[in-house]
Amino acid sequence: MCGIAGIFEVREINDAAHRVQLMINAMEHRGPDAGNVVVNGNAVFGHRRLSIIDLNENSNQPFLSRDGRYSLTFNGEIYNYIELRSRLQDFDFQTESDTEVLLAALI
């Protein structure tokens, strides 16, 4: 189980980031392994992580593309992520996570 939160079309980024931080703090029991807030454009995303697949902290969410252009946070598990990863041979993967596979497929 994980927890996600976010605010879109933000006018006051600092206030929104603080609010999302408070939201994910309240969900710590859903994801005790990690928590993070990312500002991307006019959106703020927050995530509480329960590590299951790739335990490395580089797989924490919100997950950012290598160039920082894209961010992704989701609560789920991609069961066939290894098969999908093998189809995305042009992508330079940095982790073993299903989250990065999902982001690569979306990009």
Secondary structure per residue as TSV (DSSP state, phi and psi in degrees):
chain	resnum	aa	ss	phi	psi
A	1	M	-	360.0	138.9
A	2	C	-	-130.3	-179.2
A	3	G	E	-140.3	137.7
A	4	I	E	-127.8	152.3
A	5	A	E	-151.4	158.0
A	6	G	E	-173.4	161.7
A	7	I	E	-134.7	131.7
A	8	F	E	-115.4	152.6
A	9	E	S	60.4	52.8
A	10	V	-	-77.8	136.7
A	11	R	S	-102.1	-36.3
A	12	E	S	-113.2	91.2
A	13	I	H	-57.8	-47.4
A	14	N	H	-61.3	-42.8
A	15	D	H	-65.2	-42.5
A	16	A	H	-65.3	-41.2
A	17	A	H	-62.9	-40.3
A	18	H	H	-64.1	-42.6
A	19	R	H	-64.1	-42.4
A	20	V	H	-66.3	-37.8
A	21	Q	H	-59.6	-43.7
A	22	L	H	-62.0	-38.4
A	23	M	H	-62.1	-47.8
A	24	I	H	-73.4	-27.2
A	25	N	H	-61.4	-38.6
A	26	A	H	-69.4	-17.2
A	27	M	T	-104.9	16.2
A	28	E	G	-56.0	-32.9
A	29	H	G	-65.2	-22.4
A	30	R	G	-81.5	-22.5
A	31	G	-	-152.0	81.8
A	32	P	B	-77.5	-8.1
A	33	D	T	-83.9	-28.6
A	34	A	E	-166.5	156.4
A	35	G	E	-150.7	139.8
A	36	N	E	-155.4	154.3
A	37	V	E	-125.2	135.5
A	38	V	E	-129.7	134.5
A	39	V	E	-100.2	127.7
A	40	N	E	-137.8	103.8
A	41	G	T	67.0	-124.6
A	42	N	T	-104.4	29.3
A	43	A	E	-130.1	147.4
A	44	V	E	-124.1	126.9
A	45	F	E	-117.4	141.7
A	46	G	E	-130.7	151.0
A	47	H	E	-148.1	137.5
A	48	R	E	-110.2	131.4
A	49	R	E	-114.0	132.6
A	50	L	-	-107.3	106.2
A	51	S	-	-71.2	126.0
A	52	I	-	-127.6	-51.8
A	53	I	S	-87.2	-75.3
A	54	D	-	-100.8	110.1
A	55	L	-	-78.3	-7.8
A	56	N	S	-66.0	139.7
A	57	E	G	-64.0	-19.1
A	58	N	G	-66.2	-13.6
A	59	S	G	-97.1	5.3
A	60	N	-	-62.2	155.7
A	61	Q	S	-114.6	163.0
A	62	P	S	-56.1	137.8
A	63	F	E	-93.5	130.0
A	64	L	E	-105.7	140.1
A	65	S	-	-64.3	160.0
A	66	R	T	-56.5	-36.2
A	67	D	T	-87.1	-2.8
A	68	G	S	79.0	1.9
A	69	R	S	-72.8	-36.6
A	70	Y	-	-117.4	144.7
A	71	S	E	-133.9	150.1
A	72	L	E	-142.9	135.9
A	73	T	-	-136.6	133.5
A	74	F	-	-152.3	159.1
A	75	N	-	-116.6	104.0
A	76	G	S	172.5	-173.4
A	77	E	-	-141.9	130.9
A	78	I	-	-95.0	102.2
A	79	Y	T	-66.1	-33.3
A	80	N	T	-102.9	32.2
A	81	Y	H	-65.0	-28.4
A	82	I	H	-68.2	-42.4
A	83	E	H	-63.5	-45.2
A	84	L	H	-62.5	-40.8
A	85	R	H	-59.3	-39.8
A	86	S	H	-65.2	-22.3
A	87	R	H	-85.4	-11.8
A	88	L	-	-107.2	53.4
A	89	Q	T	-66.4	-21.4
A	90	D	T	-81.6	-8.7
A	91	F	S	-88.9	135.2
A	92	D	-	-89.4	88.5
A	93	F	-	-69.8	139.7
A	94	Q	-	-109.4	-12.8
A	95	T	S	-135.1	-179.5
A	96	E	S	-109.0	20.6
A	97	S	-	-89.9	150.7
A	98	D	H	-70.3	-25.4
A	99	T	H	-63.9	-44.3
A	100	E	H	-66.2	-35.3
A	101	V	H	-63.7	-43.5
A	102	L	H	-62.0	-45.1
A	103	L	H	-62.7	-42.9
A	104	A	H	-61.9	-40.6
A	105	A	H	-65.9	-38.6
A	106	L	H	-68.7	-39.1
A	107	I	-	-65.5	360.0
